[in-house]
């Protein structure tokens, strides 16, 4: 029997993916529930979730009035999951870039002693599928840059497929998390590592989205590049 696990999936215009991701994640284990945090998707994503909720108590939905950022979506989800006393809380994309079956491996890694388990593209056995070389080089270079600046021994610090034990999130001051884009992912891992929590990376094959549109833009990359330096300069326990 798996611990009570909450998979948190932020959404904005994910109607092409949402029903299938709900089905595949819920099929993994009866101990898994899903929280969708929808940022006012004009394409009706939240409506599809509401329909799926009927008769299924393992699907939860929080609707927000507009695009408030990936980081704030996860923080909202973390606080909700902590209040509901879930044992493990998992970050996951709606677009199948993160393979659903690997959810079980992340859970197992935490059961085996990790405080945080990361679905990693850049450990042995991990890879990225269907990315052009320049995007892959940018992503891998960003990971090296983060490790160099922070000293954090995580090969994929910008990964967004992460399982946290509840005690990690209860220990961190979630209201002090400053960043909202990819820098949010780095900040969460860095502050957890700095507090001494054990991190394990699990290899995954990251697949670029097939349906829907990417949310990547230049501001996110700039925030991450500058944010890493600010984290290193301002670190406190």
N, C-alpha and C positions, 0 to 999 in steps of 0.2 A: 504493500500500500504506500503510494507516494505521499509525502507531506502535502498539505493544502497549498496549492500553487496558483498564483494569479499571473496570467500572461497579459501584459498591458500593451495595447496596440493603438497608437495615435493615428487618426485618419483625417485626410482632407482630400475629397474627391477620389474615393477608392471604390466606387460602385462596381467596377469590373472585377475586383479581387475579394471584396469583403465577405461574401457568402461562402466562397470556397475556403478562405483562410479560417473562418469560424468553424466550418465542418472538419477540416483537417486537424486543427489544434485540439478541438474537443474530443476527437476520436482517439487521441493518444492515451488518455487515462481519465477515469472518472474523478480523480483528485484534482484535475485541472479546471480552472474557471478563467474566463476572459473578461477583461474590461476594455471597452472601446472608448477612447477619448476623442470625440469628433469636434473639430473646429469649424462648425457651421458650414459643412460641405454643401455647396449649392447643387451638387449632382444627386442629392438624395441618399447619400451613404447612410446617414443616421436612420432614415426611414426603413431601409432594408434591415438594419440591425434590430430596430423595434419589432418588425414583423417576425424576425427569427427568435426574438426574446419570448414570444408568446409560448407558454408551456415549457420553457427551458430556463431554469433558475441558475444555470451556470454562465449565462451571458449577461453582462452588465454594461450600461451605457451612461457616460457623462457627456452632455452636450455643452459646448462653449460657444460664445456669440460670434467668434471669428478667429482668424489665424493669429494665435498668440505664441507660437513657437514650439518646437519639438521639446525643448528642455522643460518648459512650464507644463506641457502635457504630461510628461513623465512624472514630474514632481507632484502634480495633481493626483495622478494615478497611484504614486507611492503612498501619499498621505491617506488616500481612500483605502488602499490595501492594508496599511498598518492598522488603521482603525478597525478593519474587519478581521484582524489577527491572522492573515495569511502567513504561512511559514516562509515561503519563497516568492519573490516577485521578479518577473522576467520582462525585459524590454524586447520588443519584436516589431519588425516592419510588417505592414499589411500586404506588401507587393510580392511576396515569395522570394525576395532576395535572401532571406534567411530560411533554410530548409526546416520545415516543421518537425521532422523526425528528430532533429538535433536537440529539440527542447528536452527530450528525455535524457540525453547525454549531459546537458547542463545541470539538470536536476541531480543526476547520479554523481557528478563531480562534487556538488555541494553535500550530498549525503556522505561522500567519501572523505570529507574534511575541508574542502574549500569553502571560504566565506563568499567568494564571488567567482562565478564561472563565465568565461567570455567565449563566444563563438568567434574564432579567430581565422582570418584569411592568411596570416603571415607566420604561423607556426608550421612545423613540419607536417605535411599532409593537408594543409589548408591551401586554397587557391581562389582565384577570381575567374569567373567564366564570362567570356564575351565582352571584355573591356578593351578599348583601343589602347595601344602601348603608352600613349601620352597620359591618359587618365590613370592607368596603373602606376606609371612612374611618379605621378603627382601624389597619389595615395600612399605608395610605399615610402616615398621621400618624406611625406608628412609624418609618417610613423617614426622614421629614423630621427627626424627633427625633434619630435616630442620626447623621445627617449634621451636624446642628447641634452636637451635643456633641463628636463625634470629629473633624470636619473631613474625614472620608473622602469622596472624590468618587464614591461608589457609590450609584446611585439605588435599588437593591433590596438593601440590606445583610442582610436576613433571608432572602434566597433560599436554597433548599436544593437547587438544581440547578446544580452547579458542577463545572468541570473544572480540576484542578490538575496542572501539570507536576510530575514527581517531585522535581525539585530544590527546589521551594518547600517541600514537606513534609519534605524532608531538612534544610532550613535552619531551619525552625521547631522549637522545642523542644516536641514534641507532649505530653510529660509535664507541661508547664507550662500546658496549656490547662485552664481552670478550669470552664467552664460546660458544661451538658449539654443544654439546650433550645434555644430560638431564639437565646439569647445566644451559644451555641456558634457559630452561623453568623456572627454579627457579629464575634466574637472572632477567628475564623480569617481573615476578610477584613481586619480591622483590623491584625492583626499582620503579615500578608503585605504589605499596603500600606505599613505603617510601615517595613518592611525594604526597600522600594523595588521590589517586584515589580510588573510591568505587568498591570493588570486591564482586561478588556474585557467589556462587557455586550452580550448578544445578546437581541433581543426574543423573547419567547415568549407564547403564550396559556396562562395557568394555568387549569386546569379543576378545579373542586372534585370530590372523590372521588364516584363513583357507587356503588361497592360497598364494604362494610366500614364501620368507624366511625372518626371523627376522633380523633386523640390530643391535640388542643388542650385545655389547661385553664388555670385562672387562675394557677397557680404558675409556668408557663412564661412568661406575660406579665410577671409581677412580676420574675422573674429577669432577663429581657431589659431591662426599664426601669432597674433598679438596676445591672445588670451593665455597661451602657454607661458610666455615670458612673465606675464602678470602673476600667474599662479606660482611660478618659481620665486619671484621676488616677494610675494605677499604671504608665503605659506606660514600657517600657524596651526597649532594643534587645537 
